Amino acid sequence: MIFGKIQYLLFWSNCYESSTYKIFDKYLDRNHSYLDMGAFIGSTTLYCAHLAKKVYAIEPDPIAFAELKKNVYLNTVLKEKIELHQKCINDKSGKVRFGSIAKGGDSTSSLQFADSQTSWIVDGITFNEFIIKNKITDCNFIKMDIEGGETTVLPLMKDYLEKNKPVLYLSLHPLFFKKPVEDMKKIIEVLKIYKNVYTDNGKKIELQELLSKNKLKGRYAIVATDKIF
C-alpha cells in the first residue's frame, strides 16, 4: 500500500496492532462488505479492501478524513472498492459538534470531546439511516473504533446486529466514558446477542468481566461473534 504523510508511519507498520489484521484475515471475505467506523487515515480501510467485496469507510475528523481521502486516492487498484464518508454516526441525523482531546487528525477524536478546545461541526447520521441510504445488504464485519462514542452509537445498533449478526470488532474506551459503569452496562446489553465475546488475542471472556475495575479504567478491543475465533 502507498501512504502519504511520514508522521503517520507508525500506523502503517506491520507491528502496529498486529492482532487487528489477523482478525481481518480470519473473518473478511470477497462475498461480503466491511464497515469501517472510525477509519482514521485509512490503514484498516486499505488493508480490508484487499479482503472484502467493498469497504464503507466513515471518518468525521476533517484532518484525518483529508489524509484518508489522499491515501485512498494514491492506491488506485483499491480505490474503486472503497466508499468514503465524512460523517459522524450519532443518535440522530443532522449537524453535531465533534472534538479532539489533542489537535485532531491523531486518532483521538470523538463525540465524547465535543466541548474540547479543538472541535468542529460535522454531519451526523444515525447508523440505521446510513445503512438504508447506502443500500448495504451484505455486511458481515463491522469495526468500531470511535474513542468512547460507542456508548452513544452501539445501543442504537442492537436491532441491526441482532438481525444480521456481523462480526463486531469493537474498541472500548471506558476511560473516556462519562458514566463508566452505567455506560458499560448498556454496551453489555448489546453484546449479549452474540454467542461469543473474545479478546483481540482470541481468549473467550465473560461479559461481566467488562465491569471489573481494571477494564473500566482502560481501553482495549474485543470481538463479538456467533462464530468460533
PyMOL commands that set and color helices and strands:
alter all, ss='L'
color gray80, all
select helices_A, chain A and resi 6-12+18-27+43-49+62-74+79-81+111-113+127-133+150-164+174-176+180-191+207-211+213-216
alter helices_A, ss='H'
color red, helices_A
select strands_A, chain A and resi 33-37+54-58+82-85+88-89+94-100+109-110+118-125+139-144+167-172+196-199+220-225
alter strands_A, ss='S'
color yellow, strands_A
deselect
rebuild
show_as cartoon
